[in-house]
């Protein structure tokens, strides 16, 4: 009987050791079994299905957290890209506006330089022409004076000098700047209104400087011009001389225009100079445009 009991204990120990190798039974359990001879099989094995489920849930939770982080990073990246794109657009707009401003300033500077050069050329041409006319007049006078005696020949240089002096003294001084007609000169202003009332009671002749007219020599002189130049324009006849910035023109024709009729309806701007003034105090009475070359 005692031998059978010992055999059962040995068998239980063998089973317990095998279970420990397979299911992870503890040393205390082995000791308890060797003591009591009874093996508690409920603690000899782990619940693998429970461990697998917990691990899966933990892995899914980690994956979800990582996905949320990736989504948040992508949102932040897109927001940053939108900000950079907006800043780039603003920068491009500023650069475009700066380039346009520089082009406008350069065009204005070129226009001023061109006008200055044209004025200088006109002044130089007028001075050259005046000197040539004076020299021609002096030569003609010298040729017409033929000495009849030795005394007259001796006195001829003095007479020629006196005559030349009188010619210079009586010749009108032509201004190099402004609109000059028969002893009256008006400085040039700029009028850039497309229609409307030209400034009255001023000493200025106005260059019509709208985009359509800026490139043409078209000038407006009000009838009430304080220099009296408006009356001089009304009195001009074909062949009369007019000076603009020292450059000589002659009247070739004139026409009458009325309010509401644009200059381009009448002229192809193939002539050198146009001067317009009112016949009376109001433009409704008609306006005279004198054409010169």
Order of alpha helices (4+ residues) and beta strands (2+ residues): alpha-alpha-alpha-alpha-beta-beta-beta-beta-alpha-beta-beta-beta-beta
